[in-house]
Amino acid sequence: MSAAPLTFYSFPLSGHSHRVALMLSLLDVPHRNVEVDLRSGAQKRPEFLALNAFGQVPVIDDNGVVVADSTAILVYLCKRYNGQAWLPEDAVGAAAVQRWLSAASGPLAAGPAAARLVTVFGAPYDVPATLARAHALLAVMERELAATGYLAGAAPTLADVACYTYVAHAPEGNVSLADYPRVRDWLARIEALPRFVPMVASPVGLRAA
């Protein structure tokens, strides 16, 4: 009897969840999705805390192997499902990817992601500070993309998957991408990948109707 498909616990407006949804699609991994209603606090209920004590999505349960944290899940999926091309093994390539995984958990989370949390979820963050951090990150990306087609080199890697969503949806947090043509071109390259899947857009911020 074949193994049951991987179970993916997510929330449709979570950029962290979308990273995993995108990786699952790019690797063509069979799975079933379980939506965790963050607005009702489902992520803080005992049954979910048993999966992730931090009370956050995403989480995957791969036939008993439970992995939480979006970047950890990305690494697991590439190691488990023949995604070697997305996670270089050589020292230089692995370090280049890790640099951007760290950026995804640092400047990206504190900048574009936080700015979007203000408009989508009403998070009580310092708006000028989040916008400043977002544009500082985008300026770095714009400079570095002048030399490479993707964040960690000439081919797409986990670095791009980890950073794509919150940059693509930065305008929802009132972060304009108008001054970053290389970043916009990079987004278009990600969106042109086979099996790319978008995250649902929110009509807020610069994307308000």
C-alpha positions in Angstrom: 0.0 0.0 0.0 1.4 3.4 -0.9 2.1 6.0 1.8 -0.4 8.7 2.5 0.3 12.1 1.0 2.1 14.7 3.0 -0.2 16.9 5.1 0.4 20.7 4.8 -1.0 23.0 7.5 -1.3 26.5 6.2 -3.2 29.7 6.0 -4.0 31.3 2.6 -2.9 34.8 3.5 0.4 33.7 5.2 3.5 34.4 3.1 5.4 31.9 5.2 2.8 29.3 4.2 3.0 30.3 0.5 6.8 29.6 0.5 6.0 26.0 1.3 3.0 25.8 -1.1 5.3 27.1 -3.9 8.1 24.6 -3.1 5.6 21.7 -2.9 4.3 22.7 -6.4 7.8 23.3 -7.9 8.9 19.8 -6.7 5.5 18.3 -7.6 5.0 16.7 -4.2 1.6 15.1 -3.6 0.0 16.6 -0.5 -3.3 17.5 1.2 -3.8 20.9 2.6 -5.3 21.7 6.0 -6.2 25.3 6.5 -5.5 26.6 10.0 -7.8 29.6 10.7 -5.4 32.1 12.2 -8.1 34.7 12.6 -10.0 32.5 15.1 -6.8 31.5 16.9 -6.7 27.9 15.7 -2.9 27.9 15.8 -3.0 28.3 19.6 -5.2 25.3 20.3 -3.7 22.3 22.0 -4.1 20.0 18.9 -2.1 22.4 16.8 0.5 23.3 19.5 1.2 19.5 19.6 2.5 19.9 16.0 4.3 23.3 16.6 4.8 24.5 20.1 5.4 28.1 18.7 1.8 28.1 17.4 2.6 29.2 13.9 2.0 28.0 10.4 3.3 26.4 8.2 3.8 22.9 9.5 4.1 19.7 7.5 3.4 16.1 8.6 5.2 13.8 6.2 3.9 10.4 7.4 4.9 11.1 10.9 7.8 13.3 10.3 6.6 16.7 11.6 8.5 19.8 10.5 7.7 23.4 11.5 9.2 26.7 10.3 9.0 27.6 6.6 12.7 27.7 5.8 13.3 24.4 7.7 10.4 22.9 5.7 12.0 24.2 2.4 15.3 22.5 3.3 13.5 19.3 4.3 11.5 19.1 1.1 14.5 19.6 -1.1 16.4 16.9 0.8 13.5 14.5 0.9 12.0 15.0 -2.6 14.9 15.2 -5.0 15.3 19.0 -4.9 19.0 19.0 -5.1 19.0 21.7 -7.8 17.3 24.0 -5.3 19.9 23.5 -2.5 23.5 23.5 -3.6 25.8 21.1 -1.9 29.1 22.9 -2.6 30.4 25.2 0.1 30.0 28.5 -1.8 26.6 27.7 -3.2 25.2 26.4 0.1 26.5 29.5 1.9 25.0 31.8 -0.7 21.6 30.2 -0.2 21.9 30.2 3.6 22.7 34.0 3.5 19.3 34.6 1.9 17.4 32.1 4.1 18.8 34.2 7.0 17.7 37.4 5.3 14.2 35.9 4.9 14.0 35.4 8.6 15.6 38.8 9.4 15.4 41.9 7.1 12.6 40.5 5.0 10.4 39.6 8.0 11.1 42.9 9.7 10.6 44.9 6.5 8.2 43.9 3.7 6.5 41.2 5.7 5.9 43.4 8.8 4.6 46.2 6.6 2.1 43.9 5.1 1.1 42.6 8.5 0.0 46.2 9.4 -2.3 46.5 6.4 -3.6 42.9 6.2 -3.9 42.0 9.8 -3.7 45.3 11.7 -0.4 44.5 13.4 0.7 47.4 15.7 4.1 47.9 14.2 6.0 51.2 13.6 5.0 51.9 10.0 7.9 54.3 9.1 10.4 51.9 10.5 9.0 48.9 8.7 8.9 50.8 5.4 12.5 52.0 5.9 13.7 48.4 6.5 11.8 47.2 3.5 13.4 49.7 1.1 16.8 49.1 2.6 16.4 45.4 1.8 15.1 46.1 -1.7 18.0 48.3 -2.4 20.4 45.5 -1.6 18.5 43.1 -3.7 18.4 45.5 -6.6 22.2 46.0 -6.5 23.0 42.3 -6.2 20.6 41.2 -9.0 22.6 43.3 -11.4 25.2 40.5 -11.3 23.0 37.4 -11.2 19.6 36.4 -12.5 18.6 35.0 -9.1 19.5 35.8 -5.5 22.1 33.1 -5.0 23.5 32.7 -8.5 22.5 32.1 -12.1 19.8 29.5 -11.3 16.8 29.6 -9.0 17.3 28.1 -5.5 15.7 28.0 -2.1 16.9 31.6 -1.6 14.4 32.8 -4.3 11.5 30.6 -3.0 12.1 32.0 0.6 12.2 35.6 -0.5 9.7 35.7 -3.4 6.3 36.0 -1.6 6.8 38.9 0.7 8.6 40.9 -2.0 5.9 40.2 -4.6 3.3 41.2 -2.1 5.2 44.2 -0.7 2.8 46.7 -2.3 0.1 45.4 -0.1 2.1 46.8 2.8 2.5 50.2 1.0 6.0 49.3 -0.1 6.4 50.4 -3.7 8.5 48.4 -6.2 8.6 51.2 -8.7 12.3 52.0 -8.1 13.5 48.4 -8.3 13.3 47.2 -12.0 15.8 44.3 -11.4 13.7 43.1 -8.5 10.5 43.3 -10.6 12.3 41.3 -13.4 13.4 38.7 -10.8 9.8 38.4 -9.6 8.7 37.8 -13.2 11.4 35.1 -13.6 10.1 33.3 -10.5 6.5 33.5 -11.8 7.6 32.0 -15.1 8.9 28.8 -13.5 7.1 25.6 -14.3 4.4 24.8 -11.7 4.6 28.3 -10.1 1.6 29.0 -7.9 0.6 32.5 -6.7 -0.6 33.6 -3.3 -4.0 35.2 -3.2 -3.7 39.0 -3.4 -5.1 41.3 -0.7 -6.7 44.6 -1.9 -4.9 46.8 0.7 -2.0 49.2 0.7 -0.9 50.2 -2.8 -3.2 47.5 -4.2 -6.3 48.9 -2.6 -9.2 49.2 -5.1 
